[in-house]
Amino acid sequence: MTNAQGIAEASKAPAPLRGVRALDLGSPYTSYATKLLADLGADVILVEPPGGIAGRRLPPFYRNEPGDEGSLPFWFFNTSKRGVTCNLQTSDGRELFQRLVDTAQIVVAPGAGVMEALCCPYERFRERKPSLVWASVSGFGDSGPHRGWLAPDIVGVAMSGIMTLAGFPDRPPYMPAGNQGFLAASIHAAQGVLLALRVAERGGPGQLVEVSMQEALSMAQETAMQTWDMQRTNRKRLGEQRMLPGFGTYECADGYVYSMVGVPAAGAGWSVMLQWMEREGMAEDLAQAPWPELLSSVNRRTLAALMAEPEKLAEFQAKMAHVEEVLQRFFRAFPKRYLYEEGQKQRLLIGPVNSPKDLAENTQLEARGWWQGVEHPELGRALRYPGPPFRLARSPWRIRHRAPRLGEHNIEVWHGEMGLGLQQLATLAGASVL
């Protein structure tokens, strides 16, 4: 069976979360969590205030036209969801939200007192519906001295510790791109919600799933915390400092590649690299003594010893400066696709540093049918969206429809499912409840 046939066959199977309803309060901490649930088949209802959430106005915009309905980040993070408006700052709005919660298994909401300030605490709904799974996601969690502190993504990446490792040693720390704090909190929220849902569906109680962005993202430090605990040493950001020849980012004919040729016990080693350079007529003098023996002598113990003694490491790197110069000339002579594919054939760890354009044209992603076409009826066309973060062999992951327009499903949900009359809806809309 081809990959395309497999995708088509899986699309006929029931979605894994079909029949599960989740409510999304539109927090930036949670939008990716609820996207994961929605694209897995859950009926996720985005509940927004009458003017819409701030995420609707995040750039960049489709065709660079700012507005409430053209934000590309909003489109991406809200696929497969339905959307209603409901003003939780009003008593009527809170009553409507209560009725909606009664129909749901999951609520994904901002934490640290936000819902309490709206008179919609978890405890209020738990008493009425003990099986309810409620995710409370915030910058620092629901307890502790930082509870309730403002925490946009940059605060999360800074206070989690990963920002201190990003960038160059002689410059200030860099902020990692892509809202890594929000994404980490969302991914952990989705995991926690699904585990709690499994418990509830097996007869156990519903429960609160609490996520702190700081805690969720701190694990991205890898061993930095342990380094301090065990050695009382702070890991430093390295930037483009190369610990070993062949280890780092290198310029090539049409961009950059990332190489790990010089990392001991990781793929093929320098002997294979030198043979390749010789075949291309670009090894220069590296195929001659003492370079082959010197390069092959580097192993894990050598690297560990050098890391422990900065002076010896600096001496080693100075000795290898010539190797770096020759290798740089080799990489600059070829495009990244050739370096990647030829390197893979020889088990050399060389990967292209892909641009968005490279990904849009990537033959591997295309062959796997990763890109998803999503219809936008108001545009009269389908747009291409990034595909699944994982695939279930017997249950489809798919984007069912584009993100909802503001209040798009008010009549469908409030009238068709909740039983409100059309005149009542009009009155509530006029009172800024919907």
HELIX and SHEET records of a PDB file:
HELIX    1   1 ASN A    3  ALA A   10  1                                   8    
HELIX    2   2 SER A   31  ASP A   39  1                                   9    
HELIX    3   3 ALA A   54  ARG A   57  5                                   4    
HELIX    4   4 TYR A   62  ASN A   64  5                                   3    
HELIX    5   5 LEU A   72  PHE A   77  1                                   6    
HELIX    6   6 SER A   91  VAL A  101  1                                  11    
HELIX    7   7 VAL A  114  ALA A  117  1                                   4    
HELIX    8   8 TYR A  122  ARG A  128  1                                   7    
HELIX    9   9 ASP A  153  MET A  159  1                                   7    
HELIX   10  10 MET A  163  LEU A  165  5                                   3    
HELIX   11  11 GLN A  180  GLU A  201  1                                  22    
HELIX   12  12 MET A  213  SER A  218  1                                   6    
HELIX   13  13 MET A  219  GLN A  221  5                                   3    
HELIX   14  14 ALA A  224  GLN A  231  1                                   8    
HELIX   15  15 TRP A  270  ARG A  279  1                                  10    
HELIX   16  16 TRP A  291  SER A  296  1                                   6    
HELIX   17  17 ARG A  300  ALA A  308  1                                   9    
HELIX   18  18 PRO A  310  LYS A  319  1                                  10    
HELIX   19  19 ALA A  321  ARG A  332  1                                  12    
HELIX   20  20 LYS A  336  LYS A  345  1                                  10    
HELIX   21  21 PRO A  356  ALA A  360  1                                   5    
HELIX   22  22 THR A  363  ALA A  367  1                                   5    
HELIX   23  23 ASN A  410  ASN A  410  1                                   1    
HELIX   24  24 ILE A  411  HIS A  415  3                                   5    
HELIX   25  25 LEU A  422  GLY A  430  1                                   9    
SHEET    1   A 6 ARG A  82  THR A  85  0                                        
SHEET    2   A 6 ASP A  43  GLU A  48  1                                        
SHEET    3   A 6 ARG A  21  ASP A  24  1                                        
SHEET    4   A 6 ILE A 106  PRO A 110  1                                        
SHEET    5   A 6 VAL A 133  SER A 138  1                                        
SHEET    6   A 6 LEU A 208  SER A 212  1                                        
SHEET    1   B 3 PHE A 247  CYS A 252  0                                        
SHEET    2   B 3 GLY A 255  MET A 260 -1                                        
SHEET    3   B 3 ILE A 350  PRO A 352 -1                                        
SHEET    1   C 2 GLN A 372  HIS A 376  0                                        
SHEET    2   C 2 ARG A 381  TYR A 385 -1                                        
END                                                                             
